[in-house]
Amino acid sequence: MTIYCGIDNYKSFHGYYVGPDGLVFNKHWKMIFPFDDKDGYKRIAVWIDKKPKKIHLHRLVYMVWVGEIPAGMVCCHIDNN
């Protein structure tokens, strides 16, 4: 796993910093650790607009680094990791 150093290697998402490798930090640069959902996908819990939200990690990385996921489309990763 690569840990990117410096804020330039992360992009902001509602007060969180997301790296291209899926590492997520809060505004104090404390790492947010993912958990497995019932289907085995990694998720993280974040606060957006003062409400807790659980987000699939692969979707979050895509949205931050590529852009919004079009309606009716899915985001998946071929190597299953």
DARA-V898220 format. One record per residue. N is the residue number from 1. SS is DSSP state (a for helix, b for strand, c for the rest). NEAR is the number of other ideal C-beta (glycine too) atoms within 12 Angstrom. D_LAST is the distance of its C-alpha to the last C-alpha in whole Angstrom. Layout:
BEGIN
N;SS;NEAR;D_LAST
N;SS;NEAR;D_LAST
END
This chain:
BEGIN
1;c;10;12
2;c;10;15
3;c;15;17
4;c;20;19
5;c;12;23
6;c;10;25
7;a;14;25
8;a;11;25
9;a;17;21
10;b;27;21
11;b;24;22
12;b;17;23
13;b;28;22
14;c;23;25
15;c;19;26
16;b;31;22
17;b;30;21
18;b;35;17
19;b;30;16
20;c;22;14
21;c;18;11
22;c;33;11
23;c;30;14
24;b;36;16
25;b;27;20
26;c;22;23
27;c;17;26
28;c;10;28
29;c;19;24
30;c;13;23
31;b;19;20
32;b;30;18
33;c;16;16
34;c;24;13
35;b;16;14
36;b;14;12
37;c;17;14
38;c;8;16
39;c;8;13
40;c;14;10
41;c;24;9
42;b;26;9
43;b;25;13
44;b;33;16
45;b;22;19
46;b;28;22
47;b;18;25
48;b;16;26
49;c;9;30
50;c;9;31
51;b;10;29
52;b;12;25
53;b;18;22
54;b;22;19
55;b;32;16
56;b;29;13
57;a;34;11
58;a;32;10
59;a;29;13
60;a;36;15
61;a;30;13
62;a;25;14
63;a;22;18
64;a;29;19
65;a;22;18
66;c;17;19
67;c;13;21
68;c;13;21
69;c;20;20
70;c;11;23
71;c;6;24
72;c;5;23
73;c;13;20
74;c;13;16
75;c;22;13
76;c;14;10
77;c;16;7
78;c;7;8
79;c;6;6
80;c;9;4
81;c;13;0
END
